[in-house]
Amino acid sequence: MADQTGAKVAAAAQRAGDDGREIYERAKEQAQSAMEAGRHGLETVTEQGQRQIESISGVIRDWPLLSVAVAFAAGCVVSRLMHGR
């Protein structure tokens, strides 16, 4: 009787261990997939940011006076916001 109970407990422990390993492997795969998706998203955002910087650089080269005026206006807005007016 004790041998049967011990065998049942051992079998249950084995199944629980196998289930735990399965859950761990699935979670690990999902985490790796999420990390890969995050890397891909970061690369996409970085590329878009670089394109925007290149575009802005082109505008500054083509319209230098306009660029100075926009920078001055932005500075005035920030100054007003900082002084609380």
Buried (B, 14 or more C-beta within 10 A) or exposed (E): EEEEEEEEEEEEEEEEEEEEEEEEEEEEEEEEEEEEEEEEEEEEEEEEEEEEEEEEEEEBEEEEEEBEEEEEEEEEEEEEEEEEE
